[in-house]
Amino acid sequence: MVIIPKNIQELVSYKPGKPVSQIIEELSLKEWAILWNNENNLGPSPKALERIQQTLNNSHLYPDPAATQLCAMIAERNDCTPDFVTVDNGSESVFDCLFRAFFEKGDELLTCDGTFVAVYIWAKSNKTECQRIPLARGYQFDIDRLVDAVTRNTKAIYVANPNNPTGAMISQAQLEHLIDSVPKDVLIIIDEAYYEYAHAITEEYPDSFKMRQPNVITLRTFSKAYGIAGIRVGYALGDPSLIEAIRKVRMTFAPSNIAQAAAIGALEDEHHVKKAVTLNKTALQQFYNAFHEAELEYVPSYGNFVMLDLGTEDVAKKFTEQMLQKGVFLRHLRAFGLPHCVRISTGTPEENELLVRSID
Ligand SMILES: Cc1ncc(COP(=O)(O)O)c(C=O)c1O
């Protein structure tokens, strides 16, 4: 019998729930708002679709393994040369490469509870011990405790800025404190999946790549503000020595030529991103007003979602069920270790309006 390693035995594979269409039918919903996955419900940019269309005829060809044009465009927008950039099938794939590129037996990943759950799973599946410390008050990353928790075994620290699912932001001062306080041989992974949204919400949002630190990897994605989550493109920015190590372990032909084309089209359409981030800001304000009126406790967000603290798991579960009955799909955060909380993404103006109406 083939022995499945213990770390894999302990993991649970993704178990899909009922498809949205089935839920809509079963509940006889007349209207709905899909606000549970932090997607950009405006959809992809027409320019991305156009680029995909043009690429389809070349589907028999392998993609450019170096994603030359896409990396050059990302580099230009980040004021660097392409050797500071690598792309892959979503930032989760880049993350997965980090384990192969940098971790050796016994190396540990340090992060907090209540962050992007996939990180804990990737660590375990890569036989890496993940040390977790509690979040600080206000659902913030506890930078001081993170610094104190570094040991000789700490290979990397992961923080998401803003954090998913809490929406909290790490300030420039906190980020500098983290970078200055840990040994330079500790890799600091800063996940900026919601970069474009955060940037539009406050000028104080720190761009970790601008700090040009030799031990910092910045992760970004086309899945959120760029609206092509289903096509899977993400990237890392960092010192060329780190980027070169990641390139060595990545799959040769990722992302696909369709994905590269879509990302190029998405980057060309600044107007579409602007529309998405502007709509998000309006939606967050609408949500906050509704939460105030309903006396619901929320964490101010720097992403395209907001977290409600409902006090107990029971209330959070009931709230999720009641909202679903009204057509609002949102995320109960039990799997994120925050069973008393729910996360609601922003959506189209119609979806946002349905959320607000359903809260009353
Ligand atoms: C913090 C964070 N990082 C990474 C991802 C995954 O991004 P991608 O679609 O690029 O793999 C998500 C998706 O929700 C996220 O919230």
The ligand as an SDF file (V2000), in Angstrom:
LIG
                    3D

 16 16  0  0  0  0  0  0  0  0999 V2000
   -4.5510   37.7160    0.9930 C   0  0  0  0  0  0  0  0  0  0  0  0
   -4.7340   36.8920   -0.2410 C   0  0  0  0  0  0  0  0  0  0  0  0
   -3.6550   36.4250   -0.8690 N   0  0  0  0  0  0  0  0  0  0  0  0
   -3.7580   35.6830   -1.9760 C   0  0  0  0  0  0  0  0  0  0  0  0
   -4.9880   35.3670   -2.5180 C   0  0  0  0  0  0  0  0  0  0  0  0
   -5.0500   34.4950   -3.7290 C   0  0  0  0  0  0  0  0  0  0  0  0
   -4.7630   35.2270   -4.8480 O   0  0  0  0  0  0  0  0  0  0  0  0
   -4.6210   34.5400   -6.2650 P   0  0  0  0  0  0  0  0  0  0  0  0
   -5.9700   34.4720   -6.8650 O   0  0  0  0  0  0  0  0  0  0  0  0
   -3.6980   35.4450   -7.0050 O   0  0  0  0  0  0  0  0  0  0  0  0
   -4.0170   33.1810   -6.0780 O   0  0  0  0  0  0  0  0  0  0  0  0
   -6.1490   35.8240   -1.8910 C   0  0  0  0  0  0  0  0  0  0  0  0
   -7.4690   35.4630   -2.4280 C   0  0  0  0  0  0  0  0  0  0  0  0
   -8.4940   35.6340   -1.8540 O   0  0  0  0  0  0  0  0  0  0  0  0
   -6.0140   36.6060   -0.7240 C   0  0  0  0  0  0  0  0  0  0  0  0
   -7.0800   37.0570   -0.0740 O   0  0  0  0  0  0  0  0  0  0  0  0
  1  2  1  0
  2  3  1  0
  2 15  2  0
  3  4  2  0
  4  5  1  0
  5  6  1  0
  5 12  2  0
  6  7  1  0
  7  8  1  0
  8  9  2  0
  8 10  1  0
  8 11  1  0
 12 13  1  0
 12 15  1  0
 13 14  2  0
 15 16  1  0
M  END
$$$$
